[in-house]
Amino acid sequence: MGFFVLFGVAAFKPGMLSRLELLGQVPEGDSKYDDWQRAQTTSWWGKPLDPKAFWKGRVLWNDKSATSDAQRHGRLYPPMPYEDTNRPPYPNDEGIHGGYSTDGPNISYASSSKERAFWDRFDKTHPRPPEQLEAEQEIADVKLSSDIPKIERELYIRLQNAADSFKNNYPPESLTEDAMFWSYVEAKRAEYQRLLNMGDKTNEPVFKVLLNSLTVDRKYVTEPLTPDQIKAANSWKVAYLQRLRREKTDEQYIQGYLRAWGLNAAEVFDQR
């Protein structure tokens, strides 16, 4: 237990608060509920973060890693890396606002309207982090279930590409039918591997449920992919990266995608 009860009132064990005070953040990893509760009483909770130090060595992405690190310091959003002069002035509402819960304790983070507006515009004008592209593909996979006629699927794909590219800055390359087919395969392969890693045997019910629900041949999930299949699965990523390079996109994003996707720059850009 991270706390003891004194006269019927929960109180933190001596020393735990001072440990957090010295640490300056909620510890990484599987932090306990009471770590987050105690952290909100420290002197550093919710104080603005130094953008230069925070973004050193990072790709300028509002991804899970950046958000998680900001929230471990009591900030709802990562610090703005620069001032966006294209946005109108916002009220001075910096401070602790409400309570938020992301699969854990209810926590009050510090934020401002200016930060919220900055990141909303940033996401729509900069390359999306890989995790967001994958999440959008998963949503599209659900919408494009196998019982939709092919002509409707193709029409939906075109509409989805246009809408997402214009409004939310998702690359159209990621939402082609081939791209979504392979994103589905990769997601199911990952799910299959997780079950294997947990020590489950392939004849157990969880595997049967997974394999019976597949909308592709189960060999795509249970057998190693061939070199040609791997190339096909990566084809939309290659096309997207090549377009970014042609458009002279900030190189940090291209390098970030290459690392996240385990792709070799020479194979992507030196194709003949």
C-alpha positions as CSV (number, residue, x, y, z in Angstrom):
1,M,0.0,0.0,0.0
2,G,1.3,3.5,-0.9
3,F,-0.6,5.1,2.0
4,F,-1.7,4.3,5.6
5,V,-4.9,5.2,7.5
6,L,-4.6,7.6,10.4
7,F,-7.8,8.2,12.5
8,G,-9.8,7.0,9.5
9,V,-8.2,9.4,7.0
10,A,-5.9,8.3,4.2
11,A,-2.4,9.7,4.6
12,F,0.8,9.2,2.6
13,K,3.7,7.4,4.1
14,P,6.5,9.8,5.3
15,G,9.2,10.2,2.8
16,M,7.2,9.3,-0.3
17,L,6.2,12.9,-1.0
18,S,9.7,14.1,-0.5
19,R,11.0,11.4,-2.9
20,L,8.6,12.7,-5.6
21,E,9.5,16.3,-4.8
22,L,13.2,15.5,-5.5
23,L,12.4,13.4,-8.6
24,G,10.5,16.2,-10.3
25,Q,8.2,13.9,-12.1
26,V,6.0,10.8,-11.8
27,P,8.4,7.8,-12.3
28,E,8.3,6.2,-15.7
29,G,6.9,2.8,-16.2
30,D,4.0,1.3,-14.2
31,S,3.5,4.1,-11.6
32,K,1.0,3.4,-8.9
33,Y,-2.2,5.3,-8.3
34,D,-0.9,7.0,-5.2
35,D,2.2,8.2,-7.0
36,W,0.0,10.3,-9.3
37,Q,-2.2,11.5,-6.4
38,R,0.9,12.6,-4.4
39,A,2.5,14.2,-7.4
40,Q,-0.3,16.7,-7.6
41,T,0.7,18.1,-4.2
42,T,4.3,18.7,-5.2
43,S,5.8,22.2,-5.9
44,W,6.6,21.2,-9.5
45,W,3.3,19.8,-10.6
46,G,1.9,21.6,-13.7
47,K,4.7,24.1,-13.9
48,P,5.6,25.1,-17.5
49,L,8.3,22.9,-19.2
50,D,11.4,24.2,-21.0
51,P,10.6,23.6,-24.7
52,K,14.3,23.4,-25.7
53,A,15.2,20.8,-23.1
54,F,11.9,18.8,-23.7
55,W,12.3,18.5,-27.5
56,K,16.0,17.9,-27.5
57,G,16.6,14.6,-29.5
58,R,12.9,14.2,-30.3
59,V,10.9,14.5,-33.5
60,L,8.4,17.3,-33.2
61,W,5.4,15.0,-32.9
62,N,2.5,15.3,-30.4
63,D,2.7,11.5,-30.0
64,K,2.1,9.2,-27.0
65,S,5.7,9.5,-25.9
66,A,5.7,13.3,-25.8
67,T,2.2,13.5,-24.2
68,S,3.1,10.9,-21.5
69,D,6.3,12.7,-20.6
70,A,4.4,16.0,-20.3
71,Q,1.7,14.5,-18.2
72,R,4.2,12.9,-15.8
73,H,5.1,16.6,-15.0
74,G,1.5,17.6,-14.6
75,R,1.1,19.2,-18.1
76,L,-1.8,18.1,-20.3
77,Y,0.1,18.9,-23.5
78,P,3.8,18.9,-24.4
79,P,5.3,22.4,-24.4
80,M,4.9,24.4,-27.6
81,P,8.2,24.2,-29.5
82,Y,7.7,27.7,-31.0
83,E,5.1,30.6,-31.1
84,D,2.5,30.2,-33.8
85,T,1.9,33.7,-35.0
86,N,-0.9,32.6,-37.3
87,R,-3.2,32.0,-34.4
88,P,-5.4,34.7,-32.8
89,P,-4.7,35.8,-29.2
90,Y,-6.1,33.5,-26.5
91,P,-7.2,34.3,-22.9
92,N,-4.7,34.0,-20.1
93,D,-6.2,30.8,-18.7
94,E,-3.0,28.9,-17.9
95,G,-3.3,26.7,-14.9
96,I,-4.8,23.6,-13.5
97,H,-8.1,22.7,-15.3
98,G,-10.6,20.0,-14.3
99,G,-9.8,16.3,-14.0
100,Y,-8.7,13.9,-16.7
101,S,-8.5,10.1,-16.6
102,T,-6.6,8.0,-19.2
103,D,-7.0,4.4,-18.0
104,G,-6.0,5.4,-14.5
105,P,-6.7,7.8,-11.6
106,N,-8.5,11.1,-12.1
107,I,-5.8,13.7,-12.5
108,S,-5.9,17.5,-12.8
109,Y,-3.4,18.7,-15.3
110,A,-2.2,22.2,-16.2
111,S,-2.9,23.5,-19.7
112,S,-4.1,26.6,-21.6
113,S,-6.3,27.4,-24.6
114,K,-3.3,28.6,-26.4
115,E,-1.6,25.2,-26.1
116,R,-4.8,23.4,-27.2
117,A,-5.1,25.6,-30.3
118,F,-1.4,25.2,-31.1
119,W,-1.5,21.4,-31.2
120,D,-4.8,21.3,-33.0
121,R,-3.3,23.4,-35.9
122,F,0.1,21.6,-35.6
123,D,-1.4,18.2,-36.1
124,K,-3.3,19.4,-39.2
125,T,-0.2,21.0,-40.8
126,H,2.6,18.6,-40.0
127,P,3.2,14.9,-40.7
128,R,1.3,12.7,-38.3
129,P,3.3,10.4,-36.0
130,P,3.3,6.7,-37.1
131,E,1.0,5.6,-34.3
132,Q,-1.7,8.0,-35.5
133,L,-1.5,6.8,-39.1
134,E,-1.9,3.2,-37.8
135,A,-4.9,4.2,-35.6
136,E,-6.6,5.8,-38.6
137,Q,-6.0,2.7,-40.7
138,E,-7.6,0.6,-38.0
139,I,-10.7,2.8,-38.0
140,A,-10.9,2.6,-41.8
141,D,-10.5,-1.2,-41.6
142,V,-13.6,-1.4,-39.4
143,K,-15.6,0.8,-41.7
144,L,-14.5,-1.1,-44.8
145,S,-15.7,-4.5,-43.6
146,S,-15.8,-7.4,-46.0
147,D,-19.6,-7.2,-46.5
148,I,-19.4,-3.9,-48.2
149,P,-19.6,-4.3,-52.0
150,K,-16.4,-3.6,-53.8
151,I,-17.7,-0.5,-55.7
152,E,-18.8,1.1,-52.4
153,R,-15.4,0.3,-50.8
154,E,-13.6,2.0,-53.7
155,L,-15.9,5.0,-53.4
156,Y,-15.5,5.2,-49.7
157,I,-11.7,5.0,-50.0
158,R,-11.6,8.0,-52.4
159,L,-13.9,10.1,-50.2
160,Q,-11.9,9.1,-47.1
161,N,-8.6,10.0,-48.7
162,A,-9.9,13.4,-49.8
163,A,-11.5,14.2,-46.4
164,D,-8.6,13.1,-44.3
165,S,-5.9,14.7,-46.5
166,F,-7.7,18.0,-46.5
167,K,-9.0,18.2,-42.9
168,N,-6.7,16.1,-40.7
169,N,-3.5,15.7,-42.7
170,Y,-3.5,12.0,-43.1
171,P,-1.5,10.8,-46.1
172,P,-3.8,9.4,-48.9
173,E,-1.1,6.7,-49.4
174,S,-2.0,5.2,-46.0
175,L,-5.7,4.8,-46.9
176,T,-5.6,2.9,-50.2
177,E,-7.2,-0.5,-50.2
178,D,-3.8,-2.3,-50.4
179,A,-2.5,-0.2,-47.5
180,M,-5.4,-1.0,-45.3
181,F,-5.2,-4.7,-46.2
182,W,-1.7,-4.9,-45.0
183,S,-2.4,-2.8,-41.9
184,Y,-5.1,-5.3,-41.0
185,V,-2.6,-8.2,-41.6
186,E,0.1,-6.5,-39.5
187,A,-2.4,-5.8,-36.6
188,K,-3.6,-9.4,-36.6
189,R,0.0,-10.8,-36.8
190,A,0.8,-8.6,-33.7
191,E,-2.2,-10.0,-31.9
192,Y,-1.3,-13.5,-32.8
193,Q,2.3,-13.0,-31.6
194,R,1.1,-11.5,-28.3
195,L,-0.9,-14.6,-27.5
196,L,2.2,-16.7,-28.3
197,N,4.4,-14.6,-26.1
198,M,1.9,-15.1,-23.2
199,G,2.5,-18.8,-23.4
200,D,-0.9,-19.7,-24.9
201,K,-0.9,-22.8,-27.1
202,T,-2.2,-22.6,-30.6
203,N,-4.9,-25.2,-29.9
204,E,-6.5,-23.1,-27.1
205,P,-9.8,-21.3,-27.6
206,V,-8.3,-17.7,-27.8
207,F,-6.4,-18.7,-30.9
208,K,-9.6,-20.3,-32.5
209,V,-11.5,-17.1,-31.8
210,L,-8.8,-15.0,-33.4
211,L,-8.3,-17.2,-36.5
212,N,-12.1,-17.7,-37.0
213,S,-12.6,-13.9,-37.1
214,L,-10.1,-13.2,-39.8
215,T,-11.2,-11.7,-43.1
216,V,-8.0,-12.8,-44.8
217,D,-6.4,-16.2,-45.3
218,R,-5.0,-17.3,-42.0
219,K,-1.6,-18.0,-43.5
220,Y,-1.0,-14.2,-43.6
221,V,-1.2,-14.2,-39.8
222,T,0.3,-17.6,-38.8
223,E,3.1,-18.0,-41.4
224,P,6.2,-15.8,-42.0
225,L,5.7,-13.2,-44.7
226,T,7.7,-13.7,-47.9
227,P,10.1,-10.9,-49.1
228,D,7.5,-10.0,-51.7
229,Q,4.8,-9.7,-49.1
230,I,6.9,-7.6,-46.9
231,K,7.7,-5.3,-49.8
232,A,4.0,-5.1,-50.6
233,A,3.1,-4.3,-47.0
234,N,5.7,-1.4,-47.0
235,S,4.8,-0.1,-50.4
236,W,2.5,2.7,-49.2
237,K,5.2,3.8,-46.6
238,V,7.8,3.9,-49.4
239,A,5.5,6.0,-51.6
240,Y,4.6,8.3,-48.7
241,L,8.3,8.9,-47.8
242,Q,9.3,9.5,-51.4
243,R,6.6,12.1,-51.6
244,L,7.8,13.8,-48.4
245,R,11.3,13.9,-49.8
246,R,10.1,15.4,-53.1
247,E,8.1,18.0,-51.2
248,K,11.2,18.9,-49.1
249,T,9.5,18.0,-45.8
250,D,11.6,18.6,-42.7
251,E,14.1,15.7,-42.6
252,Q,13.4,15.0,-39.0
253,Y,10.0,13.5,-39.9
254,I,11.4,11.3,-42.7
255,Q,14.1,10.0,-40.4
256,G,11.5,9.5,-37.6
257,Y,9.3,7.4,-40.0
258,L,12.3,5.3,-41.1
259,R,13.2,4.5,-37.5
260,A,9.6,3.7,-36.5
261,W,9.0,1.5,-39.5
262,G,12.5,-0.2,-39.6
263,L,13.1,0.9,-43.2
264,N,16.4,1.4,-44.8
265,A,16.8,4.8,-46.4
266,A,18.8,3.5,-49.3
267,E,16.1,1.0,-50.2
268,V,13.4,3.6,-49.9
269,F,15.1,6.4,-51.9
270,D,17.6,4.7,-54.2
271,Q,15.1,2.5,-56.1
272,R,15.6,2.3,-59.8
